[in-house]
Amino acid sequence: NAGVMQNPRHLVRRRGQEARLRCSPMKGHSHVYWYRQLPEEGLKFMVYLQKENIIDESGMPKERFSAEFPKEGPSILRIQQVVRGDSAAYFCASSPGGIGHEQYFGPGTRLTVT
Amino acid sequence: GIQVEQSPPDLILQEGANSTLRCNFSDSVNNLQWFHQNPWGQLINLFYIPSGTKQNGRLSATTVATERYSLLYISSSQTTDSGVYFCAVEGGSYIPTFGRGTSLIVHP
């Protein structure tokens, strides 16, 4: 029973390029959350999605960031025109339901912007 | 939004020692989880514990929801317990809030 999968595990981008981070939830899970972790800090919520729907994106920066969870395929977190401040670890988590369900985390993608 | 405070921020132990980590939260919660982030960055689920007490081997956790705190107990600590322990809560919405974590170092 595969866990949450994220790829790539490490991503290096130059300033101004685009970064695409992928997350495949656990089998049977239709709820996906994305978080960002800066060095020496806890995880900060970014966006909550169900299949084909963004439920809550209140933690997402208003510009350059977008997320989707299509009917088929993984969830994608897209960062356009990356800047050095976007360097962080990005984690996704999945759960079988919304409020009150246990979340399971992927291994994360470490984004470095040079 | 809901506030989450973890204490202590840092903890250094000798192998074999016991410890208690605390998580205080500012409002009633629907969900509370404890995670261990190992030195490689992986987040490992320890407990899903919105209330009550659970045990798993050398680890146990207690959440007293009416008093808005949770405790994580580590007994007979091992070097592999090193890492950062996070508490995450869900209040009235489905947006989980993480504490800043307790960084644990266990020396052999």
Contacts between the chains, C-beta under 8 A, distances in Angstrom:
chain1	res1	chain2	res2	distance
A	33	B	96	7.2
A	35	B	98	7.8
A	41	B	100	6.5
A	42	B	86	5.9
A	42	B	98	3.8
A	42	B	99	5.8
A	42	B	100	4.9
A	42	B	101	5.5
A	43	B	86	7.2
A	43	B	88	7.5
A	43	B	98	4.6
A	44	B	98	7.4
A	45	B	95	5.1
A	45	B	96	6.1
A	45	B	97	7.2
A	48	B	94	6.2
A	48	B	95	6.9
A	55	B	94	7.4
A	56	B	93	7.5
A	56	B	94	7.0
A	56	B	95	6.3
A	58	B	95	7.0
A	59	B	95	7.2
A	89	B	41	6.3
A	91	B	43	6.6
A	98	B	94	5.0
A	99	B	30	5.4
A	99	B	31	7.1
A	99	B	90	6.3
A	99	B	93	7.6
A	99	B	94	4.6
A	100	B	30	4.6
A	100	B	31	5.0
A	100	B	50	7.3
A	100	B	90	6.9
A	101	B	31	7.3
A	102	B	31	7.6
A	102	B	33	6.5
A	102	B	45	6.9
A	102	B	48	4.2
A	103	B	33	6.8
A	103	B	45	8.0
A	103	B	88	7.8
A	103	B	96	6.9
A	104	B	45	6.3
A	105	B	35	7.4
A	105	B	42	7.9
A	105	B	43	4.0
A	105	B	45	7.5
A	107	B	41	7.3
A	107	B	42	5.5
A	108	B	41	5.7
A	108	B	42	7.5
A	108	B	43	7.6
A	110	B	41	7.5
